[in-house]
């Protein structure tokens, strides 16, 4: 495990208190089939939710973008004023921030609130760098007539802009579902992507 340099940010519900965010990076996983995949073709649906290690060649690198990972709200219900944070959903194609439907206040001896109107807390959002890359398994590892498989990799924070097309990389990350937008009566399509914990360039 490697720990990278921390970066300052603010608490989403209390922007007056600066904090430091530290990223713990899983770099090397044990060489076992339970977590290290010999090829992208060996990834299966049951791997979703697991931390795995894969390798491949970068075939596409998107532009670095600003990503709003959290947004803070305050309930407008009289007598409530509860502040809470909503997190972006990386399983959506556009990493959407879900719109709160009802106030989450309640529990620990407090009456639940049924408020449905909220104000966005100024300076309560957390923004980070974000980039998507796509890797493809090396043709040299495939059998004759086999089509190379590719996987979308989602990079955040200090991992963005660390590799470019043509680089051979090893990635450790969490495999997540990737939900496609539903239109009309068409079937919902679900693919897979990897939320990267670390990247190593292994160009020969």
Secondary structure by P-SEA (a helix, b strand, c coil): ccccbbbbbcccccccbbbbbbbbbbcccccccccccccccccccccccccbbbbbbbcccccbbbbbcbbbbbbccccccccbbbbbccccccccccccccccccccccccccccccccccccbbbbbbbbbbbbcccccccccbbbbbbbbbbcccccccccccccccccbbbbbbbcccccccccccbbbbbccccccccc
